[in-house]
């Protein structure tokens, strides 16, 4: 095209999956090896252009087999690469399950679009893996990680516990993420966060959440609210306290206090707004 800022990136690929099914009494297991080859022209990157919505790259098992692993439209993944992995699922009659996956990506030819910290910047990527398990109808566990190919370092790991009871549902998560300045993470980060909802009746509920920075030993966000939800609409009133780094004085004086109201009509749309206190 005449406009240097506009371009297309055609791609072609080959995807092969072969599931193997086995029964173990009341249990059923499915093992699925996956192999891909994807080819595209090298990315026509102009470093003078801003990268606004593709900087939040997160390479894990959910993006391993995507045609383009950038999260936005500012960047395009080019070159020839091969992706290989395996998934395993074990199912029980009561609804309990165990799912595990492991894989890696290999850059074969062309320009590699990724830089240090992505896990994809070399000829072979970091290893990515995940495990999800539902013990019963009340509890789920999940863990995912991205590690160096030689297993010398864990670059990203996240664990989540989810709980569901009659009137309460919620989850607790922990993340440990290595720094990657090119992808918006200037420092290592360790955080825990939780969300919970208590259903008062069929339409009214109370909810709340928090996020805590273990490196800086302070809350990043806390919120509490009330919601009304029926077949035709949902309304939510929330009060939140969040960290504002621009005015942080290390004693909580930089926190922003907000009240937000959102209304969503099922067939029309939604509107939301709020103000700082």
N, C-alpha and C positions, 0 to 999 in steps of 0.2 A: 504494500500500500504506500501512497505518497506520504501519509502521515507517519513519521518514524515512531510515534508513541502507540500506534495501533498495529497489531500483528496477530496472525493466527498460528496455532501450533497443532498441526495434525498429528495423530498418533495411531499406532496399530499394535495389537498384542495377541498373545496366545495364552490361554488359561486352561490348565488341566487339573482336575480334581477326581480322586478315586476313593469313595467311601467304602470302608470294610465294616460290616455289621456282625456283632457276636452277641449271643444271649448267655447269661449266667443265672439261671433260675429265674427269679423275679426281676433281675436287672438286665438292661440292654446297653451295650457299648457300641459307639460308632467312632472309628479312627479314620481321619480324612487327611491324607497328604495333599498339599497344594503346590503347584509350580506355575509360574508366570514368566513370560518374556514380553516386555513392552518397549517399543521403539518410537522415538519422536526426534525432531530436529533440536539442536541445542537451543537453550533459551536465549531469546534476543533481548538481553537485559540492558537497560540504560540506567546507569548508576545516578544520573541526574534526576531521575523520577523518584517521587516519594513511594515508600512501601508502607501503606497505611493499614491494610486489612489482612495481609498474608504473613505478618511478623509473628503471629501466635501459633507457630508450628508446634505440633505435638505428635511426635513419631511414636506409635505404639501398635499393638496388635490390630486395632480397629482401622488404622490407616496403612498397614503394611501392604495390602493388595489393591490400593486405590490407583487409578490411572494417573492422578495428579495429587500429590500429598501436601501441597500448599493449602492453607486454610482460607485464602481469599483470592481475589481476581488480579492482584498486582503482580503476581509471579506465575510462571508456568514451568513445570518440571520437564526438562528435556533430556536427550541422550538415550542410550540403550541400557536397560537394566533388567535383571532377573530377580524375582522374588520367590523364596521358598519357605515353606512352613508346614506345620502339622497341627491339627486340632483333634481333641478327643472329648467325647461326651459320654457320661455314664448316667443313665436314667433309671429311676426307681418307680414302682407302681404308685406310691403315695404322693408323687409329685416332687420328691427330692431329686436333686441332680448335682453332678460335678462336671464342670467344663474347664478344659485346660488348652492353651495354645502357645506355640513357640515358633519363631521365625526370624528371618534375616533377609536383607536386600543386598544385591551386588551390582555395582555400577560397571558396565562393560565397555562402553564407548561413548564418545561425545563429551561435551562440557558438563561437569557436575554442578548443578544449580545451588547446592547447599554449602554452608560454611560451618566452621567449628561450633560445636554445641548442639547441633541438630541431631547427631547420631547417624547422619547420612552423608557426611562430607568425605569419606574415604572410598576406596574401591569396594570395601565391604562394610556394611552398616553395623551398628550395635545390635546385639540380640534383644528382641522384645518378647515378653512372655506375659501371660495372664492366667489367673485361676479364679473361677467363680463357683460358689457352692451354696446350695440351699439345703439347710439341715431339716427344716420342717416348714410349716406354713407361717411361722412366726419370725424366723431369722434367716438372713442371707449374709454371706461373707464374700468379699472380693479382694484380690490383690493383683497388681500389675507392676511391671518393672522394665526398665531399659538398662542394660549392662554392657560393658566393654566386651568385645568379642572373645578376649582371653580371660574373661570373668574377673579381671583385676579390680574393677570398680563398678559400683552401682550408680548410674547417673540420674536415674529417676525411679522412685518407687512410691506407690500409693496403696493404702489399705482402707477398706470401708466395711462397716458393720451396719446392716439395716434391720430394724425391728418393726413388726406390725402386730398390734393386738386389737381388741374389739373397738376401742375408741381412740387409741393412740398409735401413731406411726412416726418414725423418725430414723435418722442415720447419724453415725459418727465416722469421720474420715480423718486420715493422717497422710501427709505428703512430705516427701524429702526430695528436693529438686536441686540439681547442680546448676551453677551459674552458666549462662549463655547470653552474653551481652548482645550479640547480633539478633537474638530472638526475644528481646525485652526482659531478660533476667540478668541484671548486672551483678547479683550476688547469689550465693547459695541460700536456699529457703527451706525452712521446716515449719509447717503449719498444721494445726488441727482445726476442724470445723464441724459443727453439728446443726441439725435442723430437726424440729419436731412439730407435730400437729395433734391437737386434742379436739376430737369431734364432740361438741356439746350435744347436738342432736343431728337430724338429717340435713339441716341447712346451715347451722351456725358452727363455727370452729375457731379455736384460738391457735396461734402459731408463733414460733419464735426461733431464733437462730443466733449463732455466734461464730466468729473466726478469730483464732489466736495465733500470733506469730511467736514461735518458740525461740527463734534467733534473737529477736528484739525484746522478748518477754513482755508483750503487751497485746491488747485486743486490737484487731483491725476493724471489726464490725460487730455490732450487736443489734438485734431487732426483735420487736414483738408486735403482734397485731391481731386483728379479728377479721374474719371473712364470712360472707354470706353467699351461698351457692345453691342454685336450684336449676331446673331444667332449662330455663331461658336466659339466665344471667349469672354473673359472679361479680361481687363487690368486695374490695379489700382495703382496709385501713391499716397503715403500718407506721410505727415509730421506730427510727433507727439512729444509731450512733456509729459513725465511721471515722476512720483516721484520715486526716487531711495533711499530707506531708508538707504542703506549701506553708502551713502555719503551725507545724509541730514544734512545741517547746518542751517536749519530754515529760510534761506533767499532766497531760490530758487536755491542756488548753487549746490544742490544735484540732480537737475532735469536732466533727460536724454533726449537729442534731437536726433531724429532718422528720417531717410528717408527710406521708404520701397517700393518696387515694386513687384507686383504679377501679373502673367499671367496665365490664365486658359483656356485651349483648351477643348471644350465640349466633344470630343470623345477620347482624348488622356490623358489628365491630366493637372496638373498645376505645376508651379515653382514659388518660391518667395524668396526674399532675401532683405537685407538692411544693413545699417551701421549707427553707432552713429556719431554725429557731435561733 
